[in-house]
Amino acid sequence: MNTEFKSQEDSGLKYANLAYEIADDIQAENIARFDISTDCFYTDFAVIMTSQSSTHSRAICEKIESSLKSQGTKLHHKEGDHKSGWILLDYHDLVIHIFDKDARDFYGIEHVWPNRIQIGPITL
């Protein structure tokens, strides 16, 4: 395997784990991490979560953004805001989706990637 690709993959997983931990600490619900590299040409990992309110969405988003920035990764693109029901944070090799409950139920985004591999709980 190309070591440059492997290091990119490792960093995507590292940041996916960090986003998962932050979401868990802030009490997001239904948090899931997936390796979607076989289904998706533009990213390798996805973290999906449900917030309890628009204020909660904003808090989750702000904490994830600041934590990943402090780790040296740059946000490539952001869509939505805490009022829209769905926030997407694109870090190239990782995408993070923060949904309110209604949007999560409506879009069922997990099913967009039929060959997704769920990444289990983080063990410390």
DRENTORKOL-3810 file (N, C-alpha, C; in nm, 4 decimals):
REM DRENTORKOL-3810
@n.u->0.0848; n.v->-0.1188; n.w->0.0000; ca.u->0.0000; ca.v->0.0000; ca.w->0.0000; c.u->0.0884; c.v->0.1238; c.w->0.0000
@n.u->0.0506; n.v->0.2224; n.w->-0.0743; ca.u->0.1214; ca.v->0.3497; ca.w->-0.0785; c.u->0.1217; c.v->0.4111; c.w->0.0613
@n.u->0.2394; n.v->0.4461; n.w->0.1134; ca.u->0.2469; ca.v->0.4986; ca.w->0.2504; c.u->0.1789; c.v->0.6341; c.w->0.2624
@n.u->0.1792; n.v->0.7152; n.w->0.1560; ca.u->0.1088; ca.v->0.8432; ca.w->0.1612; c.u->-0.0407; c.v->0.8189; c.w->0.1785
@n.u->-0.0950; n.v->0.7237; n.w->0.1024; ca.u->-0.2374; ca.v->0.6909; ca.w->0.1153; c.u->-0.2657; c.v->0.6370; c.w->0.2545
@n.u->-0.1794; n.v->0.5481; n.w->0.3047; ca.u->-0.2010; ca.v->0.4908; ca.w->0.4361; c.u->-0.2012; c.v->0.5989; c.w->0.5433
@n.u->-0.1091; n.v->0.6959; n.w->0.5345; ca.u->-0.1064; ca.v->0.8005; ca.w->0.6360; c.u->-0.2315; c.v->0.8872; c.w->0.6272
@n.u->-0.2845; n.v->0.9108; n.w->0.5070; ca.u->-0.4092; ca.v->0.9856; ca.w->0.4931; c.u->-0.5244; c.v->0.9067; c.w->0.5547
@n.u->-0.5256; n.v->0.7768; n.w->0.5298; ca.u->-0.6300; ca.v->0.6917; ca.w->0.5854; c.u->-0.6229; c.v->0.6914; c.w->0.7369
@n.u->-0.5020; n.v->0.6798; n.w->0.7911; ca.u->-0.4839; ca.v->0.6808; ca.w->0.9360; c.u->-0.5317; c.v->0.8119; c.w->0.9964
@n.u->-0.5011; n.v->0.9246; n.w->0.9306; ca.u->-0.5439; ca.v->1.0533; ca.w->0.9847; c.u->-0.6959; c.v->1.0655; c.w->0.9782
@n.u->-0.7590; n.v->1.0155; n.w->0.8718; ca.u->-0.9047; ca.v->1.0185; ca.w->0.8636; c.u->-0.9679; c.v->0.9403; c.w->0.9766
@n.u->-0.9144; n.v->0.8237; n.w->1.0061; ca.u->-0.9658; ca.v->0.7428; ca.w->1.1162; c.u->-0.9387; c.v->0.8108; c.w->1.2499
@n.u->-0.8216; n.v->0.8682; n.w->1.2643; ca.u->-0.7875; ca.v->0.9402; ca.w->1.3877; c.u->-0.8885; c.v->1.0518; c.w->1.4133
@n.u->-0.9177; n.v->1.1301; n.w->1.3102; ca.u->-1.0122; ca.v->1.2404; ca.w->1.3260; c.u->-1.1555; c.v->1.1907; c.w->1.3424
@n.u->-1.1896; n.v->1.0797; n.w->1.2796; ca.u->-1.3217; ca.v->1.0197; ca.w->1.2997; c.u->-1.3380; c.v->0.9773; c.w->1.4453
@n.u->-1.2334; n.v->0.9179; n.w->1.5005; ca.u->-1.2378; ca.v->0.8777; ca.w->1.6414; c.u->-1.2509; c.v->0.9988; c.w->1.7332
@n.u->-1.1771; n.v->1.1049; n.w->1.7026; ca.u->-1.1845; ca.v->1.2268; ca.w->1.7834; c.u->-1.3247; c.v->1.2877; c.w->1.7767
@n.u->-1.3811; n.v->1.2965; n.w->1.6576; ca.u->-1.5172; ca.v->1.3508; ca.w->1.6425; c.u->-1.6176; c.v->1.2653; c.w->1.7196
@n.u->-1.5995; n.v->1.1341; n.w->1.7147; ca.u->-1.6873; ca.v->1.0429; ca.w->1.7884; c.u->-1.6782; c.v->1.0694; c.w->1.9382
@n.u->-1.5568; n.v->1.0816; n.w->1.9899; ca.u->-1.5368; ca.v->1.1058; ca.w->2.1329; c.u->-1.5990; c.v->1.2377; c.w->2.1764
@n.u->-1.5811; n.v->1.3420; n.w->2.0955; ca.u->-1.6391; ca.v->1.4730; ca.w->2.1268; c.u->-1.7914; c.v->1.4636; c.w->2.1302
@n.u->-1.8490; n.v->1.4024; n.w->2.0275; ca.u->-1.9946; ca.v->1.3885; ca.w->2.0198; c.u->-2.0472; c.v->1.3117; c.w->2.1405
@n.u->-1.9762; n.v->1.2069; n.w->2.1794; ca.u->-2.0159; ca.v->1.1284; ca.w->2.2955; c.u->-2.0067; c.v->1.2117; c.w->2.4232
@n.u->-1.8986; n.v->1.2873; n.w->2.4390; ca.u->-1.8810; ca.v->1.3727; ca.w->2.5567; c.u->-1.9918; c.v->1.4776; c.w->2.5681
@n.u->-2.0376; n.v->1.5280; n.w->2.4540; ca.u->-2.1405; ca.v->1.6326; ca.w->2.4521; c.u->-2.2810; c.v->1.5714; c.w->2.4464
@n.u->-2.2880; n.v->1.4418; n.w->2.4572; ca.u->-2.4136; ca.v->1.3671; ca.w->2.4656; c.u->-2.4980; c.v->1.3712; c.w->2.3382
@n.u->-2.4299; n.v->1.3665; n.w->2.2224; ca.u->-2.5031; ca.v->1.3431; ca.w->2.0982; c.u->-2.5602; c.v->1.2015; c.w->2.1059
@n.u->-2.6605; n.v->1.1769; n.w->2.0261; ca.u->-2.7262; ca.v->1.0459; ca.w->2.0275; c.u->-2.6991; c.v->0.9712; c.w->1.8976
@n.u->-2.7127; n.v->0.8391; n.w->1.9033; ca.u->-2.7001; ca.v->0.7530; ca.w->1.7851; c.u->-2.5756; c.v->0.7850; c.w->1.7027
@n.u->-2.4627; n.v->0.7916; n.w->1.7693; ca.u->-2.3372; ca.v->0.8237; ca.w->1.7017; c.u->-2.2872; c.v->0.6986; c.w->1.6304
@n.u->-2.2476; n.v->0.7157; n.w->1.5048; ca.u->-2.1959; ca.v->0.6033; ca.w->1.4272; c.u->-2.0751; c.v->0.6490; c.w->1.3467
@n.u->-1.9764; n.v->0.5605; n.w->1.3373; ca.u->-1.8581; ca.v->0.5837; ca.w->1.2524; c.u->-1.8553; c.v->0.4756; c.w->1.1472
@n.u->-1.8262; n.v->0.5180; n.w->1.0243; ca.u->-1.8229; ca.v->0.4230; ca.w->0.9137; c.u->-1.6983; c.v->0.4437; c.w->0.8284
@n.u->-1.6460; n.v->0.3334; n.w->0.7789; ca.u->-1.5501; ca.v->0.3361; ca.w->0.6684; c.u->-1.6362; c.v->0.3252; c.w->0.5435
@n.u->-1.6357; n.v->0.4304; n.w->0.4630; ca.u->-1.7194; ca.v->0.4327; ca.w->0.3422; c.u->-1.6343; c.v->0.4389; c.w->0.2157
@n.u->-1.5071; n.v->0.4056; n.w->0.2291; ca.u->-1.4122; ca.v->0.4216; ca.w->0.1184; c.u->-1.4468; c.v->0.3373; c.w->-0.0046
@n.u->-1.5151; n.v->0.2259; n.w->0.0126; ca.u->-1.5498; ca.v->0.1441; ca.w->-0.1040; c.u->-1.6705; c.v->0.1990; c.w->-0.1797
@n.u->-1.7508; n.v->0.2819; n.w->-0.1146; ca.u->-1.8700; ca.v->0.3387; ca.w->-0.1778; c.u->-1.8537; c.v->0.4838; c.w->-0.2205
@n.u->-1.7506; n.v->0.5486; n.w->-0.1758; ca.u->-1.7416; ca.v->0.6932; ca.w->-0.1914; c.u->-1.6043; c.v->0.7323; c.w->-0.2456
@n.u->-1.6031; n.v->0.8098; n.w->-0.3540; ca.u->-1.4763; ca.v->0.8477; ca.w->-0.4151; c.u->-1.4139; c.v->0.9714; c.w->-0.3510
@n.u->-1.4904; n.v->1.0481; n.w->-0.2737; ca.u->-1.4397; ca.v->1.1753; ca.w->-0.2228; c.u->-1.4036; c.v->1.1748; c.w->-0.0744
@n.u->-1.4289; n.v->1.0661; n.w->-0.0035; ca.u->-1.3927; ca.v->1.0582; ca.w->0.1385; c.u->-1.3800; c.v->0.9121; c.w->0.1795
@n.u->-1.3168; n.v->0.8911; n.w->0.2940; ca.u->-1.2969; ca.v->0.7547; ca.w->0.3440; c.u->-1.3842; c.v->0.7205; c.w->0.4641
@n.u->-1.4102; n.v->0.8209; n.w->0.5481; ca.u->-1.4811; ca.v->0.7955; ca.w->0.6734; c.u->-1.5960; c.v->0.8934; c.w->0.6912
@n.u->-1.6988; n.v->0.8476; n.w->0.7634; ca.u->-1.8123; ca.v->0.9323; ca.w->0.7987; c.u->-1.8453; c.v->0.9110; c.w->0.9457
@n.u->-1.8787; n.v->1.0202; n.w->1.0121; ca.u->-1.9315; ca.v->1.0144; ca.w->1.1484; c.u->-2.0673; c.v->1.0825; c.w->1.1431
@n.u->-2.1675; n.v->1.0135; n.w->1.1951; ca.u->-2.3053; ca.v->1.0618; ca.w->1.1899; c.u->-2.3596; c.v->1.0613; c.w->1.3319
@n.u->-2.4341; n.v->1.1674; n.w->1.3649; ca.u->-2.4887; ca.v->1.1771; ca.w->1.4999; c.u->-2.6192; c.v->1.2548; c.w->1.4974
@n.u->-2.6934; n.v->1.2436; n.w->1.6069; ca.u->-2.8187; ca.v->1.3159; ca.w->1.6237; c.u->-2.8054; c.v->1.4078; c.w->1.7443
@n.u->-2.8469; n.v->1.5329; n.w->1.7252; ca.u->-2.8456; ca.v->1.6289; ca.w->1.8355; c.u->-2.9832; c.v->1.6333; c.w->1.9011
@n.u->-2.9868; n.v->1.6907; n.w->2.0197; ca.u->-3.1116; ca.v->1.6996; ca.w->2.0949; c.u->-3.1878; c.v->1.8291; c.w->2.0688
@n.u->-3.1208; n.v->1.9294; n.w->2.0104; ca.u->-3.1830; ca.v->2.0589; ca.w->1.9825; c.u->-3.0918; c.v->2.1379; c.w->1.8886
@n.u->-3.1394; n.v->2.2518; n.w->1.8403; ca.u->-3.0544; ca.v->2.3342; ca.w->1.7545; c.u->-2.9360; c.v->2.3910; c.w->1.8325
@n.u->-2.9562; n.v->2.4255; n.w->1.9577; ca.u->-2.8464; ca.v->2.4737; ca.w->2.0415; c.u->-2.7421; c.v->2.3641; c.w->2.0609
@n.u->-2.7889; n.v->2.2431; n.w->2.0777; ca.u->-2.7005; ca.v->2.1281; ca.w->2.0934; c.u->-2.6213; c.v->2.1046; c.w->1.9647
@n.u->-2.6873; n.v->2.1169; n.w->1.8484; ca.u->-2.6181; ca.v->2.1025; ca.w->1.7194; c.u->-2.5043; c.v->2.2027; c.w->1.7082
@n.u->-2.5317; n.v->2.3268; n.w->1.7443; ca.u->-2.4299; ca.v->2.4310; ca.w->1.7361; c.u->-2.3123; c.v->2.3988; c.w->1.8283
@n.u->-2.3404; n.v->2.3549; n.w->1.9503; ca.u->-2.2347; ca.v->2.3221; ca.w->2.0460; c.u->-2.1486; c.v->2.2060; c.w->1.9963
@n.u->-2.2122; n.v->2.1041; n.w->1.9432; ca.u->-2.1381; ca.v->1.9892; ca.w->1.8895; c.u->-2.0479; c.v->2.0347; c.w->1.7753
@n.u->-2.1061; n.v->2.1086; n.w->1.6826; ca.u->-2.0324; ca.v->2.1555; ca.w->1.5655; c.u->-1.9127; c.v->2.2409; c.w->1.6060
@n.u->-1.9348; n.v->2.3373; n.w->1.6932; ca.u->-1.8267; ca.v->2.4261; ca.w->1.7362; c.u->-1.7141; c.v->2.3491; c.w->1.8055
@n.u->-1.7502; n.v->2.2534; n.w->1.8888; ca.u->-1.6479; ca.v->2.1755; ca.w->1.9610; c.u->-1.5684; c.v->2.0871; c.w->1.8646
@n.u->-1.6365; n.v->2.0234; n.w->1.7715; ca.u->-1.5663; ca.v->1.9395; ca.w->1.6736; c.u->-1.4747; c.v->2.0254; c.w->1.5873
@n.u->-1.5267; n.v->2.1373; n.w->1.5365; ca.u->-1.4450; ca.v->2.2246; ca.w->1.4528; c.u->-1.3201; c.v->2.2726; c.w->1.5262
@n.u->-1.3355; n.v->2.3199; n.w->1.6486; ca.u->-1.2191; ca.v->2.3725; ca.w->1.7216; c.u->-1.1204; c.v->2.2623; c.w->1.7578
@n.u->-1.1698; n.v->2.1464; n.w->1.7941; ca.u->-1.0807; ca.v->2.0354; ca.w->1.8303; c.u->-1.0024; c.v->1.9840; c.w->1.7104
@n.u->-1.0690; n.v->1.9670; n.w->1.5967; ca.u->-0.9982; ca.v->1.9193; ca.w->1.4783; c.u->-0.8991; c.v->2.0248; c.w->1.4285
@n.u->-0.9366; n.v->2.1515; n.w->1.4380; ca.u->-0.8442; ca.v->2.2580; ca.w->1.3983; c.u->-0.7204; c.v->2.2574; c.w->1.4869
@n.u->-0.7385; n.v->2.2365; n.w->1.6171; ca.u->-0.6238; ca.v->2.2333; ca.w->1.7080; c.u->-0.5332; c.v->2.1129; c.w->1.6826
@n.u->-0.5873; n.v->2.0107; n.w->1.6154; ca.u->-0.5080; ca.v->1.8924; ca.w->1.5792; c.u->-0.4381; c.v->1.9108; c.w->1.4444
@n.u->-0.4629; n.v->2.0243; n.w->1.3794; ca.u->-0.3920; ca.v->2.0553; ca.w->1.2556; c.u->-0.4655; c.v->2.0219; c.w->1.1276
@n.u->-0.5895; n.v->1.9796; n.w->1.1359; ca.u->-0.6640; ca.v->1.9519; ca.w->1.0136; c.u->-0.7491; c.v->2.0728; c.w->0.9769
@n.u->-0.7707; n.v->2.0890; n.w->0.8475; ca.u->-0.8452; ca.v->2.2049; ca.w->0.7992; c.u->-0.9819; c.v->2.1630; c.w->0.7483
@n.u->-1.0803; n.v->2.2435; n.w->0.7816; ca.u->-1.2152; ca.v->2.2235; ca.w->0.7307; c.u->-1.2172; c.v->2.2649; c.w->0.5843
@n.u->-1.2522; n.v->2.1707; n.w->0.4981; ca.u->-1.2584; ca.v->2.1988; ca.w->0.3549; c.u->-1.3881; c.v->2.2717; c.w->0.3181
@n.u->-1.4995; n.v->2.2243; n.w->0.3741; ca.u->-1.6294; ca.v->2.2801; ca.w->0.3365; c.u->-1.7299; c.v->2.2535; c.w->0.4478
@n.u->-1.8221; n.v->2.3465; n.w->0.4642; ca.u->-1.9287; ca.v->2.3318; ca.w->0.5639; c.u->-2.0615; c.v->2.3668; c.w->0.4979
@n.u->-2.1621; n.v->2.2853; n.w->0.5242; ca.u->-2.2978; ca.v->2.3089; ca.w->0.4739; c.u->-2.3940; c.v->2.3082; c.w->0.5921
@n.u->-2.4946; n.v->2.3934; n.w->0.5851; ca.u->-2.5979; ca.v->2.3966; ca.w->0.6882; c.u->-2.5511; c.v->2.4691; c.w->0.8126
@n.u->-2.6459; n.v->2.4854; n.w->0.9046; ca.u->-2.6143; ca.v->2.5433; ca.w->1.0342; c.u->-2.7085; c.v->2.4829; c.w->1.1374
@n.u->-2.6977; n.v->2.5295; n.w->1.2600; ca.u->-2.7746; ca.v->2.4683; ca.w->1.3676; c.u->-2.9260; c.v->2.4839; c.w->1.3493
@n.u->-2.9689; n.v->2.5779; n.w->1.2671; ca.u->-3.1124; ca.v->2.5986; ca.w->1.2448; c.u->-3.1674; c.v->2.5136; c.w->1.1309
@n.u->-3.0805; n.v->2.4575; n.w->1.0487; ca.u->-3.1251; ca.v->2.3860; ca.w->0.9286; c.u->-3.1625; c.v->2.2402; c.w->0.9532
@n.u->-3.1226; n.v->2.1852; n.w->1.0665; ca.u->-3.1508; ca.v->2.0445; ca.w->1.0959; c.u->-3.0414; c.v->1.9500; c.w->1.0511
@n.u->-2.9443; n.v->1.9998; n.w->0.9736; ca.u->-2.8372; ca.v->1.9146; ca.w->0.9229; c.u->-2.7134; c.v->2.0004; c.w->0.9004
@n.u->-2.6060; n.v->1.9654; n.w->0.9654; ca.u->-2.4770; ca.v->2.0308; ca.w->0.9447; c.u->-2.3812; c.v->1.9267; c.w->0.8881
@n.u->-2.3141; n.v->1.9626; n.w->0.7800; ca.u->-2.2138; ca.v->1.8751; ca.w->0.7202; c.u->-2.0780; c.v->1.9441; c.w->0.7309
@n.u->-1.9806; n.v->1.8740; n.w->0.7864; ca.u->-1.8425; ca.v->1.9218; ca.w->0.7952; c.u->-1.7573; c.v->1.8302; c.w->0.7086
@n.u->-1.6912; n.v->1.8861; n.w->0.6083; ca.u->-1.6114; ca.v->1.8080; ca.w->0.5136; c.u->-1.4635; c.v->1.8352; c.w->0.5380
@n.u->-1.3926; n.v->1.7310; n.w->0.5786; ca.u->-1.2481; ca.v->1.7380; ca.w->0.6023; c.u->-1.1722; c.v->1.6543; c.w->0.5002
@n.u->-1.2221; n.v->1.6412; n.w->0.3816; ca.u->-1.1674; ca.v->1.5597; ca.w->0.2717; c.u->-1.1773; c.v->1.4109; c.w->0.3025
@n.u->-1.0926; n.v->1.3575; n.w->0.3905; ca.u->-1.0957; ca.v->1.2130; ca.w->0.4157; c.u->-1.1944; c.v->1.1748; c.w->0.5254
@n.u->-1.2666; n.v->1.2735; n.w->0.5761; ca.u->-1.3688; ca.v->1.2517; ca.w->0.6786; c.u->-1.4824; c.v->1.3504; c.w->0.6555
@n.u->-1.6055; n.v->1.3010; n.w->0.6585; ca.u->-1.7223; ca.v->1.3887; ca.w->0.6608; c.u->-1.7994; c.v->1.3614; c.w->0.7894
@n.u->-1.8490; n.v->1.4694; n.w->0.8476; ca.u->-1.9230; ca.v->1.4603; ca.w->0.9732; c.u->-2.0618; c.v->1.5170; c.w->0.9476
@n.u->-2.1639; n.v->1.4416; n.w->0.9863; ca.u->-2.3026; ca.v->1.4834; ca.w->0.9702; c.u->-2.3646; c.v->1.4976; c.w->1.1086
@n.u->-2.4153; n.v->1.6161; n.w->1.1379; ca.u->-2.4849; ca.v->1.6424; ca.w->1.2640; c.u->-2.6306; c.v->1.6718; c.w->1.2274
@n.u->-2.7186; n.v->1.5824; n.w->1.2670; ca.u->-2.8605; ca.v->1.5926; ca.w->1.2330; c.u->-2.9445; c.v->1.6216; c.w->1.3561
@n.u->-3.0593; n.v->1.6882; n.w->1.3360; ca.u->-3.1616; ca.v->1.6813; ca.w->1.4387; c.u->-3.2383; c.v->1.5512; c.w->1.4127
@n.u->-3.3216; n.v->1.5108; n.w->1.5064; ca.u->-3.3868; ca.v->1.3804; ca.w->1.4957; c.u->-3.4724; c.v->1.3677; c.w->1.3695
@n.u->-3.5501; n.v->1.4699; n.w->1.3383; ca.u->-3.6378; ca.v->1.4620; ca.w->1.2205; c.u->-3.5581; c.v->1.4462; c.w->1.0914
@n.u->-3.4504; n.v->1.5233; n.w->1.0765; ca.u->-3.3687; ca.v->1.5144; ca.w->0.9545; c.u->-3.2992; c.v->1.3791; c.w->0.9462
@n.u->-3.2504; n.v->1.3294; n.w->1.0577; ca.u->-3.1827; ca.v->1.1981; ca.w->1.0575; c.u->-3.2790; c.v->1.0888; c.w->1.0134
@n.u->-3.3996; n.v->1.0935; n.w->1.0675; ca.u->-3.5000; ca.v->0.9933; ca.w->1.0302; c.u->-3.5404; c.v->1.0067; c.w->0.8836
@n.u->-3.5560; n.v->1.1296; n.w->0.8368; ca.u->-3.6009; ca.v->1.1539; ca.w->0.6998; c.u->-3.4971; c.v->1.1092; c.w->0.5973
@n.u->-3.3716; n.v->1.1485; n.w->0.6162; ca.u->-3.2692; ca.v->1.1213; ca.w->0.5153; c.u->-3.2116; c.v->0.9803; c.w->0.5223
@n.u->-3.2069; n.v->0.9206; n.w->0.6392; ca.u->-3.1522; ca.v->0.7851; ca.w->0.6504; c.u->-3.0187; c.v->0.7707; c.w->0.5798
@n.u->-2.9313; n.v->0.8645; n.w->0.6030; ca.u->-2.8077; ca.v->0.8763; ca.w->0.5240; c.u->-2.7171; c.v->0.7527; c.w->0.5314
@n.u->-2.7256; n.v->0.6781; n.w->0.6372; ca.u->-2.6428; ca.v->0.5581; ca.w->0.6462; c.u->-2.6618; c.v->0.4657; c.w->0.5267
@n.u->-2.7815; n.v->0.4668; n.w->0.4705; ca.u->-2.8142; ca.v->0.3752; ca.w->0.3607; c.u->-2.7637; c.v->0.4220; c.w->0.2248
@n.u->-2.7044; n.v->0.5408; n.w->0.2204; ca.u->-2.6444; ca.v->0.5900; ca.w->0.0963; c.u->-2.5218; c.v->0.5061; c.w->0.0604
@n.u->-2.4579; n.v->0.4470; n.w->0.1615; ca.u->-2.3353; ca.v->0.3697; ca.w->0.1419; c.u->-2.3635; c.v->0.2220; c.w->0.1736
@n.u->-2.4073; n.v->0.1437; n.w->0.0753; ca.u->-2.4476; ca.v->0.0055; ca.w->0.1028; c.u->-2.3333; c.v->-0.0844; c.w->0.1513
@n.u->-2.2094; n.v->-0.0505; n.w->0.1163; ca.u->-2.0956; ca.v->-0.1336; ca.w->0.1579; c.u->-2.0210; c.v->-0.0748; c.w->0.2765
@n.u->-2.0867; n.v->0.0149; n.w->0.3496; ca.u->-2.0226; ca.v->0.0780; ca.w->0.4650; c.u->-1.9802; c.v->-0.0265; c.w->0.5666
@n.u->-1.8732; n.v->0.0043; n.w->0.6358; ca.u->-1.8259; ca.v->-0.0825; ca.w->0.7436; c.u->-1.8353; c.v->-0.0022; c.w->0.8724
@n.u->-1.9185; n.v->-0.0460; n.w->0.9628; ca.u->-1.9315; ca.v->0.0264; ca.w->1.0891; c.u->-1.8073; c.v->0.0009; c.w->1.1735
@n.u->-1.7545; n.v->0.1093; n.w->1.2274; ca.u->-1.6378; ca.v->0.1013; ca.w->1.3143; c.u->-1.6897; c.v->0.0944; c.w->1.4572
@n.u->-1.6482; n.v->-0.0077; n.w->1.5284; ca.u->-1.6999; ca.v->-0.0334; ca.w->1.6622; c.u->-1.6572; c.v->0.0693; c.w->1.7646
@n.u->-1.6972; n.v->0.0454; n.w->1.8898; ca.u->-1.6651; ca.v->0.1381; ca.w->1.9979; c.u->-1.5124; c.v->0.1565; c.w->2.0133
@n.u->-1.4767; n.v->0.2726; n.w->2.0614; ca.u->-1.3358; ca.v->0.3023; ca.w->2.0878; c.u->-1.2995; c.v->0.2368; c.w->2.2204
@n.u->-1.1919; n.v->0.1613; n.w->2.2192; ca.u->-1.1446; ca.v->0.1015; ca.w->2.3437; c.u->-1.0161; c.v->0.1710; c.w->2.3841
@n.u->-1.0121; n.v->0.2182; n.w->2.5061; ca.u->-0.8950; ca.v->0.2899; ca.w->2.5553; c.u->-0.8116; c.v->0.2020; c.w->2.6453
END
